[in-house]
Amino acid sequence: MSFESLGLSPAFVQSLANQQYTKPTTIQEKAIPAILNKEDVLGIAKTGSGKTMAYVLPLLMHLQDHVGVKNRHANMLILVPTRELAEQVHTVFKTFSPALSHPVKTVAVYGGVSINPQMMGMQGVNVLIATPGRLLELLDNNAVHLSSISTLVLDEADKMLNLGFKAQMDQILSHLPAKRQNILLSATLSADLQSIQQIVLSNPTVIQIEEEEDSIELIKQTAYLMPPEKKGPYLRQLIQQKEMNQVLIFASSVYQVDAVVNKLKKNGIDARAIHSKKSQGARTEALSQFKSGKLRVLVATDLMARGIDIHFLPFVINYELPRSPKDYIHRIGRTGRAEQSGEAITLLTHLELQHFEVIQKKMGKRVELIDIDRHVN
């Protein structure tokens, strides 16, 4: 199936071709026509499946015929859980908005930076991409109004609910007009998500893309068992021995992320951290350098990984295990994309073995386990 057959205009089809997109993903194939038809949509598909483009393209098509809006009254609202995802969505809108015959103003707002420039940026806004907390601050300051919203998108709704944004979302919903198009996108379908969907969606088109059984088959997985004090040295050894020029490392806390980065840098390995305690400028710069290949190692918490989408990332390392099997699969799924092979490595202590057994059972796949104290090269 082609993008043109989905109902997109020739200008958008050409723009997609210019960006080397030749055919739609499954979620795009099913969601784009429904959103173009102004239906409410519930889309469940894993991270990296193309959900963002699935709504950005048809929403821009809706704006093609839009006459105008009152100042500081946005047309469309996209709610996201993190600053990184806000910027990622903003980038997709900016990439494809030139396909329209008239300019569209898209603005991303989030906390951690000064609110004053964001308040001024609400002048003439058409598409507002926001984290819930910062949006409520803007509403409290009368910097923006939501009474003209024609479309609401909740992107990564599962993560927003996990982070406790439900009360804030309820406040935001009270500012919106009753008649609007609603799009709810998520990687998982949880009880909390079903609850919020009943409040937000009206007779939705439900699109649930089952993860293919072989979705992680291209990823070579290996786990190394060792005492806790050997994790740092062994991590550095792996990076050097395998000549990893681009590797994403996951740790479970801000403290541990910083500790790993400091040790790597002291041993001459170029590394940077990305987590909630870093300034937005530092986070944006680190992510940009890593994506462009200028930074060798990026160490992140699970939350920050939501904004990391790299098509050909060769290595992922779990310095520590995540809490849930789903987060483990999400982590290793950063590699092995677009039919390219990848390698996922996990560093384990004996105390983590039982939890890793649970992860393997949920994943339905056994991982080769090597005890470094017994393994002879």
Protein Blocks (a to p, Z undefined) as FASTA:
>chain_A
ZZklnopafklmmmmmmnopabdcfklmmmmmmmmnopacdddddehilpmmmmmmmmmm
mmmmpnbdcehiafbdcddfbfklmmmmmmmmmmmmmmpmbdcddddddehiafklmmmm
mgopabdcddfklmmmmmmnopaccklcfbdcdehklmmmmnopmmmmmmmmmmpcfbdc
dddddfbdcfklmmmmmmmpghiacddddddfklmmmpccddddddfklmmmmmmmmmmm
nopabdcdddfbfklmmmmmmmmmmnopacddddfkbcfklmmmmmmmmmnopambdcdd
fklmmmpccfblfbdcdfbacfbfklmmmmmmmgoihhiacdddddddfklmmmmmmmmm
mnopacddddfklpcZZ
